[in-house]
Amino acid sequence: MRRVLKAVSVIFCLYLVVAAGWRLAYAQKATGNLPTHTKINRWLHQSLQKEQEDTTMSDLITFFARKQIGIPYEANMLDKSPIEKLVVDLTGEDCVIYVENTMALTLTALEHDSTISRFSQNLEHLRYRDGKLNGYASRLNYFSDWLLNNQKRGNITILSQKWPGTAKMDSIYFMSTHRYDYPQLIHSDSLFRLIKKRESYLSHDGLRYLPKMFLPRYVSKIHSGDIIAFVTTVAGLDVSHTAIALRSGNFLTFIHANPKHGVIIEPLGLLPYVLGRKTIKGVIIARLRSEQVQPSSLRVPQKDHRTSR
């Protein structure tokens, strides 16, 4: 009898080891820290507890966008390791990582999940080409590429593409002409060639943007939680900054990772911010798609120097 119990005990322990290994698959793949994982778990639990029948996806995105206010700005967070890994870290954010973290948190909450493993899966799904981490070249380095690839996979809708008055993006070549600013490209000719190939594609089949002179016409169409990409005048670069829209009545502003102040609510508002900067020539507006996950408890409202990384 003791032998039987011992055998059962061994089998049960093996089961626990296998189950734990499965749950930690993404933890092994990701780089992160305990405080970050604790925050993510806590915020996801809070979002599920606060969810009400009239909660919109916009409310959920705004909830997570606000939670990150005060996080310091940190550049080059994805480039600390020579091997491409999924970075899960809330000790610092740049403007793109801030948008990715906000959207990954929202997708996880929409699935009624509060685990770090599911958050990590959603983050990878947003950050990498076709949702799969496969080395540095799979990272969506240009934000216009990020938008196009995520729209192709049904994660977002690029709203401004269909607005009258849009203009074609200029040619993209910033990374290939600044090769020595990117450690991964310095030592790898194959990666360099892949980046040049992607730049060529984006230059010929890339996005359209809304010139800032037309922005006042469309301010009313922008909701809290929408993704804002600021199109830059820097030669060869597409987008220089990203943010999450925040509306209070008729006042439209945004939350962003500011290089000087970290994650803040922009006090100027969207229009004065865009119109007052010569280095911004327009915007692209995108929205997380409600068809991604649509629990019955959620309703949809009816109506840095560089971001290449």
Beta strands, then each sheet from edge to edge (+ up, - down):
strand 1: 30-31
strand 2: 86-87
strand 3: 156-158
strand 4: 167-168
strand 5: 208-211
strand 6: 227-232
strand 7: 239-248
strand 8: 251-258
strand 9: 262-265
strand 10: 280-288
sheet 1: 1+ 2+
sheet 2: 3+ 10- 5+ 4-
sheet 3: 3+ 10- 6+ 7- 8+ 9-
end
